[in-house]
Amino acid sequence: MTSLDRLLRDVRACTLCADSLEHGVRPIVQVHPEARILIAGQAPGRRVHDSGVPFDDPSGDRLRDWMGIDRDTFYDSRRVAILPMGFCSPGAGSSGDLPPRPECAPAWRQPLLDALGELRLTLVIGQYAARWHLDVGKQSLTAVIQGWKQHRPKVLPLPHPSPRNNIWLRKNGWFEEEVLPYLRRRVKQVLR
């Protein structure tokens, strides 16, 4: 058993925030030391919690489209790692899913990131991931994404691909015109 295998066993047995989870404990991550792309998301929603498969929902369909890759590539852990800020579904709030539980990232994130030595591109999805990975302080997520060029080629901030963000996407047409073509080229380059 490798040190990563032991770490993943510990992650999957974690109960740090069990009392706060509406749907119970079910850490959902996808990691392999050879992964070249990291998807740093928020936390699994209910549908993902039920299936146990990261981004197994309309958000995942949109994210794969944005990246220009198919499901087989996306779920190949030797190519793509998926490490949300919270590993378990935090439950639903009044306007969508609750934020990732705050216990998860400090306990597990850095050791898992340290095991991903081949990363060439990190997709930072949403404000919680942006604050962890980009040191953006209190900037709005829109401002962080508008400044995407300053983080390339290793990091690319993205809005959450949820259908709940359709209004944001319509208001910010530059994202589809400028960022998505770059994202697809960069993903292709990294996975080559």
Rosetta constraint file for C-alpha pairs under 8 A:
AtomPair CA 1 CA 5 HARMONIC 5.84 0.50
AtomPair CA 1 CA 6 HARMONIC 6.71 0.50
AtomPair CA 2 CA 6 HARMONIC 6.36 0.50
AtomPair CA 3 CA 7 HARMONIC 6.11 0.50
AtomPair CA 4 CA 8 HARMONIC 6.05 0.50
AtomPair CA 4 CA 112 HARMONIC 7.61 0.50
AtomPair CA 4 CA 115 HARMONIC 6.65 0.50
AtomPair CA 5 CA 9 HARMONIC 6.14 0.50
AtomPair CA 6 CA 10 HARMONIC 6.26 0.50
AtomPair CA 7 CA 11 HARMONIC 6.16 0.50
AtomPair CA 7 CA 111 HARMONIC 7.97 0.50
AtomPair CA 7 CA 112 HARMONIC 7.62 0.50
AtomPair CA 8 CA 12 HARMONIC 6.05 0.50
AtomPair CA 9 CA 13 HARMONIC 6.27 0.50
AtomPair CA 10 CA 14 HARMONIC 6.14 0.50
AtomPair CA 11 CA 27 HARMONIC 7.01 0.50
AtomPair CA 11 CA 108 HARMONIC 7.16 0.50
AtomPair CA 12 CA 26 HARMONIC 7.22 0.50
AtomPair CA 12 CA 27 HARMONIC 5.62 0.50
AtomPair CA 12 CA 28 HARMONIC 7.99 0.50
AtomPair CA 14 CA 25 HARMONIC 7.83 0.50
AtomPair CA 14 CA 27 HARMONIC 7.81 0.50
AtomPair CA 15 CA 25 HARMONIC 6.72 0.50
AtomPair CA 16 CA 103 HARMONIC 6.76 0.50
AtomPair CA 16 CA 104 HARMONIC 7.59 0.50
AtomPair CA 17 CA 21 HARMONIC 6.67 0.50
AtomPair CA 17 CA 101 HARMONIC 7.29 0.50
AtomPair CA 17 CA 103 HARMONIC 6.74 0.50
AtomPair CA 17 CA 104 HARMONIC 7.97 0.50
AtomPair CA 18 CA 24 HARMONIC 6.23 0.50
AtomPair CA 18 CA 25 HARMONIC 5.79 0.50
AtomPair CA 19 CA 24 HARMONIC 8.00 0.50
AtomPair CA 20 CA 90 HARMONIC 7.63 0.50
AtomPair CA 21 CA 25 HARMONIC 6.79 0.50
AtomPair CA 21 CA 88 HARMONIC 7.77 0.50
AtomPair CA 21 CA 89 HARMONIC 7.02 0.50
AtomPair CA 21 CA 90 HARMONIC 5.43 0.50
AtomPair CA 21 CA 91 HARMONIC 6.51 0.50
AtomPair CA 22 CA 89 HARMONIC 7.83 0.50
AtomPair CA 22 CA 90 HARMONIC 6.56 0.50
AtomPair CA 22 CA 91 HARMONIC 5.21 0.50
AtomPair CA 23 CA 46 HARMONIC 7.81 0.50
AtomPair CA 23 CA 49 HARMONIC 7.93 0.50
AtomPair CA 23 CA 89 HARMONIC 6.98 0.50
AtomPair CA 23 CA 90 HARMONIC 7.70 0.50
AtomPair CA 23 CA 91 HARMONIC 6.64 0.50
AtomPair CA 24 CA 88 HARMONIC 7.99 0.50
AtomPair CA 24 CA 89 HARMONIC 7.99 0.50
AtomPair CA 25 CA 88 HARMONIC 6.12 0.50
AtomPair CA 25 CA 89 HARMONIC 7.90 0.50
AtomPair CA 26 CA 49 HARMONIC 6.64 0.50
AtomPair CA 26 CA 52 HARMONIC 7.52 0.50
AtomPair CA 26 CA 87 HARMONIC 7.45 0.50
AtomPair CA 26 CA 88 HARMONIC 5.34 0.50
AtomPair CA 26 CA 89 HARMONIC 7.51 0.50
AtomPair CA 27 CA 87 HARMONIC 4.52 0.50
AtomPair CA 27 CA 88 HARMONIC 4.66 0.50
AtomPair CA 28 CA 44 HARMONIC 7.26 0.50
AtomPair CA 28 CA 49 HARMONIC 7.59 0.50
AtomPair CA 28 CA 52 HARMONIC 6.25 0.50
AtomPair CA 28 CA 53 HARMONIC 6.98 0.50
AtomPair CA 28 CA 54 HARMONIC 6.37 0.50
AtomPair CA 28 CA 87 HARMONIC 5.21 0.50
AtomPair CA 28 CA 88 HARMONIC 6.31 0.50
AtomPair CA 29 CA 54 HARMONIC 6.90 0.50
AtomPair CA 29 CA 81 HARMONIC 7.78 0.50
AtomPair CA 29 CA 82 HARMONIC 5.64 0.50
AtomPair CA 29 CA 83 HARMONIC 5.36 0.50
AtomPair CA 29 CA 84 HARMONIC 7.16 0.50
AtomPair CA 29 CA 87 HARMONIC 6.54 0.50
AtomPair CA 30 CA 54 HARMONIC 7.60 0.50
AtomPair CA 30 CA 77 HARMONIC 6.03 0.50
AtomPair CA 30 CA 80 HARMONIC 7.76 0.50
AtomPair CA 30 CA 81 HARMONIC 5.16 0.50
AtomPair CA 30 CA 82 HARMONIC 4.82 0.50
AtomPair CA 30 CA 83 HARMONIC 6.53 0.50
AtomPair CA 31 CA 35 HARMONIC 7.07 0.50
AtomPair CA 31 CA 77 HARMONIC 5.66 0.50
AtomPair CA 31 CA 78 HARMONIC 7.66 0.50
AtomPair CA 31 CA 80 HARMONIC 7.50 0.50
AtomPair CA 31 CA 81 HARMONIC 4.60 0.50
AtomPair CA 31 CA 82 HARMONIC 6.37 0.50
AtomPair CA 31 CA 83 HARMONIC 7.37 0.50
AtomPair CA 31 CA 116 HARMONIC 7.63 0.50
AtomPair CA 32 CA 77 HARMONIC 5.45 0.50
AtomPair CA 32 CA 78 HARMONIC 5.45 0.50
AtomPair CA 32 CA 81 HARMONIC 6.60 0.50
AtomPair CA 32 CA 115 HARMONIC 7.91 0.50
AtomPair CA 32 CA 116 HARMONIC 6.83 0.50
AtomPair CA 33 CA 78 HARMONIC 7.17 0.50
AtomPair CA 33 CA 115 HARMONIC 5.76 0.50
AtomPair CA 33 CA 116 HARMONIC 4.67 0.50
AtomPair CA 33 CA 117 HARMONIC 6.14 0.50
AtomPair CA 33 CA 118 HARMONIC 6.76 0.50
AtomPair CA 34 CA 77 HARMONIC 7.97 0.50
AtomPair CA 34 CA 78 HARMONIC 5.06 0.50
AtomPair CA 34 CA 79 HARMONIC 6.75 0.50
AtomPair CA 34 CA 116 HARMONIC 6.82 0.50
AtomPair CA 34 CA 117 HARMONIC 7.10 0.50
AtomPair CA 34 CA 118 HARMONIC 5.50 0.50
AtomPair CA 34 CA 119 HARMONIC 7.70 0.50
AtomPair CA 35 CA 77 HARMONIC 6.18 0.50
AtomPair CA 35 CA 78 HARMONIC 4.52 0.50
AtomPair CA 35 CA 79 HARMONIC 4.27 0.50
AtomPair CA 35 CA 80 HARMONIC 5.14 0.50
AtomPair CA 35 CA 81 HARMONIC 5.71 0.50
AtomPair CA 35 CA 116 HARMONIC 6.65 0.50
AtomPair CA 35 CA 118 HARMONIC 6.01 0.50
AtomPair CA 35 CA 119 HARMONIC 6.04 0.50
AtomPair CA 36 CA 78 HARMONIC 7.49 0.50
AtomPair CA 36 CA 79 HARMONIC 5.33 0.50
AtomPair CA 36 CA 80 HARMONIC 6.13 0.50
AtomPair CA 36 CA 81 HARMONIC 7.59 0.50
AtomPair CA 36 CA 118 HARMONIC 5.36 0.50
AtomPair CA 36 CA 119 HARMONIC 4.06 0.50
AtomPair CA 36 CA 120 HARMONIC 5.20 0.50
AtomPair CA 36 CA 121 HARMONIC 6.59 0.50
AtomPair CA 36 CA 190 HARMONIC 6.74 0.50
AtomPair CA 36 CA 191 HARMONIC 6.95 0.50
AtomPair CA 37 CA 79 HARMONIC 6.34 0.50
AtomPair CA 37 CA 80 HARMONIC 4.81 0.50
AtomPair CA 37 CA 81 HARMONIC 6.07 0.50
AtomPair CA 37 CA 119 HARMONIC 5.53 0.50
AtomPair CA 37 CA 120 HARMONIC 6.02 0.50
AtomPair CA 37 CA 121 HARMONIC 4.87 0.50
AtomPair CA 37 CA 122 HARMONIC 5.74 0.50
AtomPair CA 37 CA 123 HARMONIC 7.54 0.50
AtomPair CA 37 CA 187 HARMONIC 7.83 0.50
AtomPair CA 37 CA 190 HARMONIC 7.52 0.50
AtomPair CA 38 CA 80 HARMONIC 5.88 0.50
AtomPair CA 38 CA 81 HARMONIC 4.69 0.50
AtomPair CA 38 CA 82 HARMONIC 5.80 0.50
AtomPair CA 38 CA 83 HARMONIC 7.10 0.50
AtomPair CA 38 CA 119 HARMONIC 6.73 0.50
AtomPair CA 38 CA 121 HARMONIC 6.31 0.50
AtomPair CA 38 CA 122 HARMONIC 4.60 0.50
AtomPair CA 38 CA 123 HARMONIC 6.12 0.50
AtomPair CA 39 CA 80 HARMONIC 7.32 0.50
AtomPair CA 39 CA 81 HARMONIC 6.13 0.50
AtomPair CA 39 CA 82 HARMONIC 4.75 0.50
AtomPair CA 39 CA 83 HARMONIC 6.14 0.50
AtomPair CA 39 CA 84 HARMONIC 7.39 0.50
AtomPair CA 39 CA 122 HARMONIC 5.92 0.50
AtomPair CA 39 CA 123 HARMONIC 4.88 0.50
AtomPair CA 39 CA 124 HARMONIC 6.45 0.50
AtomPair CA 39 CA 125 HARMONIC 7.37 0.50
AtomPair CA 40 CA 82 HARMONIC 6.30 0.50
AtomPair CA 40 CA 83 HARMONIC 5.20 0.50
AtomPair CA 40 CA 84 HARMONIC 5.08 0.50
AtomPair CA 40 CA 85 HARMONIC 6.81 0.50
AtomPair CA 40 CA 122 HARMONIC 6.87 0.50
AtomPair CA 40 CA 123 HARMONIC 5.90 0.50
AtomPair CA 40 CA 124 HARMONIC 4.98 0.50
AtomPair CA 40 CA 125 HARMONIC 5.93 0.50
AtomPair CA 40 CA 129 HARMONIC 6.08 0.50
AtomPair CA 41 CA 82 HARMONIC 7.47 0.50
AtomPair CA 41 CA 83 HARMONIC 6.53 0.50
AtomPair CA 41 CA 84 HARMONIC 4.21 0.50
AtomPair CA 41 CA 85 HARMONIC 6.09 0.50
AtomPair CA 41 CA 123 HARMONIC 8.00 0.50
AtomPair CA 41 CA 124 HARMONIC 6.41 0.50
AtomPair CA 41 CA 125 HARMONIC 4.81 0.50
AtomPair CA 41 CA 126 HARMONIC 6.68 0.50
AtomPair CA 41 CA 129 HARMONIC 6.19 0.50
AtomPair CA 41 CA 160 HARMONIC 7.92 0.50
AtomPair CA 42 CA 84 HARMONIC 5.01 0.50
AtomPair CA 42 CA 85 HARMONIC 5.03 0.50
AtomPair CA 42 CA 86 HARMONIC 6.27 0.50
AtomPair CA 42 CA 99 HARMONIC 7.40 0.50
AtomPair CA 42 CA 100 HARMONIC 6.09 0.50
AtomPair CA 42 CA 125 HARMONIC 6.79 0.50
AtomPair CA 42 CA 126 HARMONIC 6.47 0.50
AtomPair CA 42 CA 128 HARMONIC 6.49 0.50
AtomPair CA 42 CA 129 HARMONIC 6.43 0.50
AtomPair CA 43 CA 84 HARMONIC 5.29 0.50
AtomPair CA 43 CA 85 HARMONIC 5.99 0.50
AtomPair CA 43 CA 86 HARMONIC 4.72 0.50
AtomPair CA 43 CA 87 HARMONIC 5.83 0.50
AtomPair CA 43 CA 88 HARMONIC 6.34 0.50
AtomPair CA 43 CA 89 HARMONIC 5.93 0.50
AtomPair CA 43 CA 90 HARMONIC 7.19 0.50
AtomPair CA 43 CA 99 HARMONIC 7.44 0.50
AtomPair CA 43 CA 100 HARMONIC 5.38 0.50
AtomPair CA 44 CA 48 HARMONIC 5.61 0.50
AtomPair CA 44 CA 49 HARMONIC 6.15 0.50
AtomPair CA 44 CA 54 HARMONIC 6.90 0.50
AtomPair CA 44 CA 55 HARMONIC 7.46 0.50
AtomPair CA 44 CA 84 HARMONIC 7.57 0.50
AtomPair CA 44 CA 86 HARMONIC 7.57 0.50
AtomPair CA 44 CA 87 HARMONIC 6.76 0.50
AtomPair CA 44 CA 88 HARMONIC 6.01 0.50
AtomPair CA 44 CA 89 HARMONIC 4.77 0.50
AtomPair CA 44 CA 90 HARMONIC 7.67 0.50
AtomPair CA 45 CA 49 HARMONIC 6.09 0.50
AtomPair CA 45 CA 89 HARMONIC 5.30 0.50
AtomPair CA 45 CA 90 HARMONIC 7.56 0.50
AtomPair CA 45 CA 91 HARMONIC 7.14 0.50
AtomPair CA 45 CA 97 HARMONIC 6.55 0.50
AtomPair CA 46 CA 50 HARMONIC 6.14 0.50
AtomPair CA 46 CA 89 HARMONIC 6.27 0.50
AtomPair CA 46 CA 91 HARMONIC 6.97 0.50
AtomPair CA 47 CA 51 HARMONIC 6.34 0.50
AtomPair CA 47 CA 56 HARMONIC 7.29 0.50
AtomPair CA 47 CA 57 HARMONIC 6.72 0.50
AtomPair CA 48 CA 52 HARMONIC 5.55 0.50
AtomPair CA 48 CA 53 HARMONIC 5.70 0.50
AtomPair CA 48 CA 54 HARMONIC 5.88 0.50
AtomPair CA 48 CA 55 HARMONIC 6.40 0.50
AtomPair CA 48 CA 56 HARMONIC 5.62 0.50
AtomPair CA 48 CA 57 HARMONIC 6.82 0.50
AtomPair CA 49 CA 53 HARMONIC 7.54 0.50
AtomPair CA 49 CA 88 HARMONIC 7.16 0.50
AtomPair CA 49 CA 89 HARMONIC 6.04 0.50
AtomPair CA 51 CA 56 HARMONIC 7.33 0.50
AtomPair CA 54 CA 60 HARMONIC 7.86 0.50
AtomPair CA 54 CA 82 HARMONIC 7.27 0.50
AtomPair CA 55 CA 59 HARMONIC 6.32 0.50
AtomPair CA 55 CA 60 HARMONIC 4.21 0.50
AtomPair CA 55 CA 61 HARMONIC 7.67 0.50
AtomPair CA 56 CA 60 HARMONIC 5.72 0.50
AtomPair CA 56 CA 61 HARMONIC 7.67 0.50
AtomPair CA 57 CA 61 HARMONIC 6.51 0.50
AtomPair CA 58 CA 62 HARMONIC 6.27 0.50
AtomPair CA 58 CA 162 HARMONIC 6.86 0.50
AtomPair CA 58 CA 163 HARMONIC 7.17 0.50
AtomPair CA 59 CA 63 HARMONIC 6.09 0.50
AtomPair CA 59 CA 160 HARMONIC 7.62 0.50
AtomPair CA 59 CA 161 HARMONIC 4.91 0.50
AtomPair CA 59 CA 162 HARMONIC 4.49 0.50
AtomPair CA 59 CA 163 HARMONIC 6.71 0.50
AtomPair CA 60 CA 64 HARMONIC 6.03 0.50
AtomPair CA 60 CA 161 HARMONIC 7.31 0.50
AtomPair CA 61 CA 65 HARMONIC 6.27 0.50
AtomPair CA 62 CA 66 HARMONIC 6.10 0.50
AtomPair CA 62 CA 161 HARMONIC 5.86 0.50
AtomPair CA 62 CA 162 HARMONIC 7.61 0.50
AtomPair CA 63 CA 67 HARMONIC 6.16 0.50
AtomPair CA 63 CA 161 HARMONIC 5.78 0.50
AtomPair CA 64 CA 68 HARMONIC 5.95 0.50
AtomPair CA 64 CA 69 HARMONIC 5.44 0.50
AtomPair CA 64 CA 70 HARMONIC 6.37 0.50
AtomPair CA 64 CA 71 HARMONIC 7.23 0.50
AtomPair CA 64 CA 74 HARMONIC 7.08 0.50
AtomPair CA 65 CA 69 HARMONIC 6.52 0.50
AtomPair CA 65 CA 70 HARMONIC 7.84 0.50
AtomPair CA 66 CA 180 HARMONIC 6.07 0.50
AtomPair CA 66 CA 183 HARMONIC 7.28 0.50
AtomPair CA 66 CA 184 HARMONIC 6.83 0.50
AtomPair CA 67 CA 180 HARMONIC 7.57 0.50
AtomPair CA 67 CA 183 HARMONIC 6.11 0.50
AtomPair CA 67 CA 184 HARMONIC 4.99 0.50
AtomPair CA 67 CA 187 HARMONIC 6.41 0.50
AtomPair CA 68 CA 184 HARMONIC 5.45 0.50
AtomPair CA 68 CA 187 HARMONIC 7.71 0.50
AtomPair CA 68 CA 188 HARMONIC 7.97 0.50
AtomPair CA 69 CA 73 HARMONIC 6.27 0.50
AtomPair CA 69 CA 74 HARMONIC 6.61 0.50
AtomPair CA 70 CA 74 HARMONIC 6.20 0.50
AtomPair CA 71 CA 75 HARMONIC 5.98 0.50
AtomPair CA 72 CA 76 HARMONIC 6.13 0.50
AtomPair CA 73 CA 79 HARMONIC 7.04 0.50
AtomPair CA 73 CA 80 HARMONIC 7.53 0.50
AtomPair CA 74 CA 79 HARMONIC 7.49 0.50
AtomPair CA 74 CA 80 HARMONIC 5.95 0.50
AtomPair CA 75 CA 80 HARMONIC 6.78 0.50
AtomPair CA 76 CA 80 HARMONIC 6.06 0.50
AtomPair CA 77 CA 81 HARMONIC 5.60 0.50
AtomPair CA 79 CA 191 HARMONIC 6.95 0.50
AtomPair CA 83 CA 87 HARMONIC 7.42 0.50
AtomPair CA 83 CA 109 HARMONIC 7.97 0.50
AtomPair CA 84 CA 129 HARMONIC 7.78 0.50
AtomPair CA 85 CA 100 HARMONIC 6.16 0.50
AtomPair CA 85 CA 104 HARMONIC 6.95 0.50
AtomPair CA 85 CA 105 HARMONIC 5.62 0.50
AtomPair CA 85 CA 109 HARMONIC 7.57 0.50
AtomPair CA 85 CA 128 HARMONIC 6.99 0.50
AtomPair CA 85 CA 129 HARMONIC 6.24 0.50
AtomPair CA 86 CA 90 HARMONIC 7.88 0.50
AtomPair CA 86 CA 100 HARMONIC 4.60 0.50
AtomPair CA 86 CA 101 HARMONIC 5.66 0.50
AtomPair CA 86 CA 102 HARMONIC 7.45 0.50
AtomPair CA 86 CA 104 HARMONIC 5.40 0.50
AtomPair CA 86 CA 105 HARMONIC 6.42 0.50
AtomPair CA 87 CA 100 HARMONIC 7.88 0.50
AtomPair CA 87 CA 104 HARMONIC 6.89 0.50
AtomPair CA 88 CA 100 HARMONIC 7.92 0.50
AtomPair CA 89 CA 100 HARMONIC 7.63 0.50
AtomPair CA 90 CA 97 HARMONIC 7.01 0.50
AtomPair CA 90 CA 98 HARMONIC 5.64 0.50
AtomPair CA 90 CA 99 HARMONIC 6.72 0.50
AtomPair CA 90 CA 100 HARMONIC 6.00 0.50
AtomPair CA 90 CA 101 HARMONIC 6.35 0.50
AtomPair CA 91 CA 97 HARMONIC 5.81 0.50
AtomPair CA 91 CA 98 HARMONIC 5.75 0.50
AtomPair CA 92 CA 96 HARMONIC 5.69 0.50
AtomPair CA 92 CA 97 HARMONIC 4.14 0.50
AtomPair CA 92 CA 98 HARMONIC 5.29 0.50
AtomPair CA 93 CA 97 HARMONIC 5.33 0.50
AtomPair CA 93 CA 98 HARMONIC 5.14 0.50
AtomPair CA 100 CA 104 HARMONIC 7.93 0.50
AtomPair CA 100 CA 128 HARMONIC 7.89 0.50
AtomPair CA 102 CA 106 HARMONIC 7.63 0.50
AtomPair CA 103 CA 107 HARMONIC 6.45 0.50
AtomPair CA 104 CA 108 HARMONIC 6.12 0.50
AtomPair CA 104 CA 109 HARMONIC 7.39 0.50
AtomPair CA 105 CA 109 HARMONIC 4.77 0.50
AtomPair CA 105 CA 110 HARMONIC 7.73 0.50
AtomPair CA 106 CA 110 HARMONIC 7.47 0.50
AtomPair CA 108 CA 112 HARMONIC 6.38 0.50
AtomPair CA 109 CA 113 HARMONIC 6.10 0.50
AtomPair CA 110 CA 114 HARMONIC 6.00 0.50
AtomPair CA 111 CA 115 HARMONIC 6.54 0.50
AtomPair CA 112 CA 116 HARMONIC 6.85 0.50
AtomPair CA 113 CA 117 HARMONIC 7.90 0.50
AtomPair CA 120 CA 154 HARMONIC 5.81 0.50
AtomPair CA 120 CA 190 HARMONIC 6.37 0.50
AtomPair CA 121 CA 153 HARMONIC 7.08 0.50
AtomPair CA 121 CA 154 HARMONIC 4.58 0.50
AtomPair CA 121 CA 155 HARMONIC 5.55 0.50
AtomPair CA 121 CA 156 HARMONIC 7.52 0.50
AtomPair CA 121 CA 187 HARMONIC 7.74 0.50
AtomPair CA 121 CA 190 HARMONIC 7.22 0.50
AtomPair CA 122 CA 154 HARMONIC 6.17 0.50
AtomPair CA 122 CA 155 HARMONIC 4.71 0.50
AtomPair CA 122 CA 156 HARMONIC 6.31 0.50
AtomPair CA 123 CA 155 HARMONIC 5.97 0.50
AtomPair CA 123 CA 156 HARMONIC 5.03 0.50
AtomPair CA 123 CA 157 HARMONIC 5.91 0.50
AtomPair CA 123 CA 158 HARMONIC 6.81 0.50
AtomPair CA 124 CA 129 HARMONIC 5.64 0.50
AtomPair CA 124 CA 130 HARMONIC 5.82 0.50
AtomPair CA 124 CA 133 HARMONIC 7.25 0.50
AtomPair CA 124 CA 155 HARMONIC 7.03 0.50
AtomPair CA 124 CA 156 HARMONIC 6.00 0.50
AtomPair CA 124 CA 157 HARMONIC 4.55 0.50
AtomPair CA 124 CA 158 HARMONIC 5.89 0.50
AtomPair CA 125 CA 129 HARMONIC 5.98 0.50
AtomPair CA 125 CA 130 HARMONIC 6.91 0.50
AtomPair CA 125 CA 157 HARMONIC 6.01 0.50
AtomPair CA 125 CA 158 HARMONIC 4.87 0.50
AtomPair CA 125 CA 159 HARMONIC 5.59 0.50
AtomPair CA 125 CA 160 HARMONIC 5.48 0.50
AtomPair CA 126 CA 130 HARMONIC 6.19 0.50
AtomPair CA 126 CA 141 HARMONIC 6.86 0.50
AtomPair CA 126 CA 157 HARMONIC 7.60 0.50
AtomPair CA 126 CA 158 HARMONIC 6.47 0.50
AtomPair CA 126 CA 159 HARMONIC 5.29 0.50
AtomPair CA 126 CA 160 HARMONIC 5.38 0.50
AtomPair CA 127 CA 131 HARMONIC 6.11 0.50
AtomPair CA 127 CA 140 HARMONIC 7.76 0.50
AtomPair CA 127 CA 141 HARMONIC 5.63 0.50
AtomPair CA 128 CA 132 HARMONIC 6.43 0.50
AtomPair CA 129 CA 133 HARMONIC 5.97 0.50
AtomPair CA 129 CA 134 HARMONIC 7.98 0.50
AtomPair CA 130 CA 134 HARMONIC 5.24 0.50
AtomPair CA 130 CA 135 HARMONIC 7.10 0.50
AtomPair CA 130 CA 136 HARMONIC 6.77 0.50
AtomPair CA 130 CA 141 HARMONIC 7.76 0.50
AtomPair CA 130 CA 144 HARMONIC 7.79 0.50
AtomPair CA 130 CA 157 HARMONIC 6.84 0.50
AtomPair CA 131 CA 135 HARMONIC 5.25 0.50
AtomPair CA 131 CA 136 HARMONIC 5.52 0.50
AtomPair CA 131 CA 137 HARMONIC 6.31 0.50
AtomPair CA 136 CA 144 HARMONIC 7.17 0.50
AtomPair CA 139 CA 143 HARMONIC 6.23 0.50
AtomPair CA 139 CA 144 HARMONIC 6.54 0.50
AtomPair CA 140 CA 144 HARMONIC 6.39 0.50
AtomPair CA 141 CA 145 HARMONIC 6.11 0.50
AtomPair CA 141 CA 159 HARMONIC 7.34 0.50
AtomPair CA 142 CA 146 HARMONIC 6.03 0.50
AtomPair CA 142 CA 159 HARMONIC 7.86 0.50
AtomPair CA 143 CA 147 HARMONIC 6.30 0.50
AtomPair CA 144 CA 148 HARMONIC 6.62 0.50
AtomPair CA 144 CA 157 HARMONIC 6.94 0.50
AtomPair CA 145 CA 157 HARMONIC 5.40 0.50
AtomPair CA 145 CA 158 HARMONIC 6.05 0.50
AtomPair CA 145 CA 159 HARMONIC 7.34 0.50
AtomPair CA 147 CA 151 HARMONIC 7.65 0.50
AtomPair CA 148 CA 152 HARMONIC 6.88 0.50
AtomPair CA 148 CA 156 HARMONIC 6.01 0.50
AtomPair CA 148 CA 157 HARMONIC 6.10 0.50
AtomPair CA 148 CA 179 HARMONIC 7.86 0.50
AtomPair CA 149 CA 156 HARMONIC 7.99 0.50
AtomPair CA 151 CA 155 HARMONIC 5.28 0.50
AtomPair CA 151 CA 156 HARMONIC 6.23 0.50
AtomPair CA 151 CA 157 HARMONIC 8.00 0.50
AtomPair CA 152 CA 156 HARMONIC 6.17 0.50
AtomPair CA 153 CA 186 HARMONIC 7.82 0.50
AtomPair CA 156 CA 183 HARMONIC 7.81 0.50
AtomPair CA 159 CA 165 HARMONIC 7.79 0.50
AtomPair CA 160 CA 165 HARMONIC 6.98 0.50
AtomPair CA 161 CA 165 HARMONIC 6.78 0.50
AtomPair CA 162 CA 166 HARMONIC 7.66 0.50
AtomPair CA 165 CA 169 HARMONIC 6.23 0.50
AtomPair CA 166 CA 170 HARMONIC 6.19 0.50
AtomPair CA 167 CA 171 HARMONIC 6.20 0.50
AtomPair CA 168 CA 172 HARMONIC 6.07 0.50
AtomPair CA 169 CA 173 HARMONIC 6.28 0.50
AtomPair CA 169 CA 175 HARMONIC 7.22 0.50
AtomPair CA 169 CA 176 HARMONIC 7.77 0.50
AtomPair CA 172 CA 176 HARMONIC 7.91 0.50
AtomPair CA 173 CA 177 HARMONIC 6.40 0.50
AtomPair CA 174 CA 178 HARMONIC 5.58 0.50
AtomPair CA 174 CA 179 HARMONIC 7.32 0.50
AtomPair CA 175 CA 179 HARMONIC 5.03 0.50
AtomPair CA 175 CA 180 HARMONIC 6.52 0.50
AtomPair CA 176 CA 180 HARMONIC 5.20 0.50
AtomPair CA 176 CA 181 HARMONIC 7.50 0.50
AtomPair CA 177 CA 181 HARMONIC 6.97 0.50
AtomPair CA 178 CA 182 HARMONIC 6.72 0.50
AtomPair CA 179 CA 183 HARMONIC 6.05 0.50
AtomPair CA 180 CA 184 HARMONIC 6.17 0.50
AtomPair CA 181 CA 185 HARMONIC 6.27 0.50
AtomPair CA 182 CA 186 HARMONIC 6.01 0.50
AtomPair CA 183 CA 187 HARMONIC 6.04 0.50
AtomPair CA 184 CA 188 HARMONIC 6.17 0.50
AtomPair CA 185 CA 189 HARMONIC 6.14 0.50
AtomPair CA 186 CA 190 HARMONIC 6.07 0.50
AtomPair CA 187 CA 191 HARMONIC 6.08 0.50
AtomPair CA 188 CA 192 HARMONIC 6.00 0.50
